[in-house]
Amino acid sequence: MDLSPDRVGGPFDVVLFLGVLYHLTDPVLAIERVASCCSDLLVLETETSLNWLPYPAARIYPGDELNNDPSNWYQYNVSALRGLLARCGFSDTQVIHRSPLHRRIARAAVRRNAGSPFRQLLRSSRLVMHARRSERAASPTG
């Protein structure tokens, strides 16, 4: 959580933020810190949920409700991720990959046997987003 361009010798043109966001107790601050180290392209891979909602939303898991793992805290929907990334200066966000339905069904069926609710698991998916800064936001004088 103490990530900064000075600490890592950045900023960098491309930053990978893969499989970390949903494990953090302060994901908003984490996105801000990661964004501060990125001058162009941020690649974000995370768990998502509530993508059927027409507004930004997040699910919070205070225990081990997400995949029976107590280190899993949050799932944002795509709308919320886009909003958080826009707040950090990324003007262009695209979902590059989302777990296909057949994989979500298979994962939900397997994990249902471990006591997780099938419907919740079906709606949960992994995704990869690309977020690019606008020229103005990336400019040191902008």
C-alpha positions in Angstrom: 0.0 0.0 0.0 3.1 2.3 0.0 3.5 2.0 -3.8 4.7 5.2 -5.5 6.7 6.1 -8.6 9.6 7.1 -6.4 9.7 3.8 -4.6 9.6 1.7 -7.8 11.6 3.9 -10.2 8.5 4.8 -12.3 6.2 5.8 -13.7 6.0 3.0 -16.3 4.3 2.9 -19.7 2.6 -0.4 -18.9 1.6 -1.6 -15.4 0.2 -5.1 -14.6 -2.2 -5.3 -11.7 -3.2 -8.9 -11.8 -5.2 -10.9 -9.3 -4.6 -8.5 -6.4 -7.4 -6.0 -6.1 -10.0 -8.3 -4.5 -7.5 -9.4 -1.8 -7.0 -5.8 -0.5 -8.8 -4.2 2.4 -8.5 -0.8 0.8 -8.9 -1.4 -3.0 -9.7 2.3 -3.8 -6.4 3.4 -2.3 -4.6 0.5 -4.1 -6.0 1.6 -7.5 -4.9 5.2 -6.8 -1.4 4.0 -5.9 -1.1 1.7 -8.9 -2.4 4.4 -11.2 0.3 6.8 -9.9 2.9 4.5 -11.3 1.3 4.2 -14.7 1.8 6.7 -17.5 -0.2 4.9 -20.3 -1.7 1.4 -20.0 -2.9 -0.4 -16.9 -3.8 -4.0 -17.2 -6.2 -5.0 -14.4 -7.3 -8.6 -13.8 -9.8 -9.2 -11.0 -12.9 -11.0 -9.7 -16.2 -9.2 -10.5 -19.8 -9.5 -9.6 -23.1 -7.6 -9.9 -22.4 -6.9 -13.6 -26.1 -7.0 -14.3 -26.7 -3.8 -12.3 -26.9 -0.6 -14.3 -24.9 1.4 -11.8 -21.5 1.1 -10.0 -21.6 -1.5 -7.2 -19.4 -3.7 -5.1 -19.8 -6.8 -2.9 -18.0 -7.1 0.4 -16.9 -10.4 1.8 -16.0 -10.0 5.6 -15.4 -13.8 6.0 -14.6 -16.6 3.6 -17.8 -16.3 1.5 -15.9 -15.8 -1.8 -14.3 -19.1 -2.8 -13.9 -20.1 0.9 -10.9 -17.8 1.1 -10.7 -15.2 3.9 -8.2 -13.2 2.0 -10.9 -12.3 -0.6 -12.6 -9.0 0.3 -14.2 -7.3 -2.6 -15.8 -7.8 -6.0 -16.6 -4.6 -8.1 -18.8 -4.6 -11.1 -17.4 -3.3 -14.4 -19.2 0.0 -14.0 -17.6 0.6 -10.6 -14.1 -0.3 -12.0 -14.6 2.1 -14.9 -15.5 4.8 -12.5 -12.6 4.2 -10.2 -10.2 4.1 -13.1 -11.7 7.3 -14.6 -11.2 9.0 -11.2 -7.5 8.1 -11.5 -7.1 9.6 -15.0 -7.9 6.7 -17.2 -10.2 7.9 -20.0 -10.4 4.7 -22.1 -11.3 1.4 -20.4 -12.1 -1.8 -22.2 -13.0 -5.3 -21.0 -10.6 -7.5 -22.9 -11.7 -10.8 -21.4 -14.4 -12.1 -19.1 -14.8 -15.7 -18.0 -17.1 -17.3 -20.5 -20.5 -18.6 -19.3 -19.5 -22.3 -19.6 -16.5 -21.7 -17.3 -18.6 -19.9 -14.8 -21.2 -22.7 -14.8 -18.4 -25.3 -14.3 -16.8 -23.3 -11.5 -20.1 -22.8 -9.8 -21.0 -26.5 -10.0 -17.7 -27.6 -8.5 -17.6 -25.0 -5.7 -21.3 -25.5 -4.9 -20.3 -28.9 -3.5 -18.0 -27.0 -1.1 -21.0 -25.1 0.3 -20.9 -22.0 -1.8 -24.2 -20.8 -3.3 -24.5 -21.8 -7.0 -26.3 -18.6 -8.1 -23.7 -16.3 -6.5 -20.8 -18.3 -8.0 -22.4 -18.2 -11.4 -22.6 -14.4 -11.4 -19.0 -14.1 -10.3 -16.5 -13.9 -13.0 -12.9 -13.0 -13.7 -12.1 -10.2 -16.1 -9.2 -8.4 -17.7 -9.5 -4.7 -18.4 -7.2 -2.4 -20.2 -7.2 1.2 -19.0 -5.4 4.0 -21.0 -4.7 7.5 -19.9 -5.7 10.3 -22.1 -2.9 12.3 -23.6 -3.8 15.2 -21.3 -3.8 13.0 -18.2 -0.5 11.4 -19.1 1.2 14.7 -19.8 3.4 15.9 -16.9 2.2 19.4 -17.4 -1.5 18.4 -17.9 
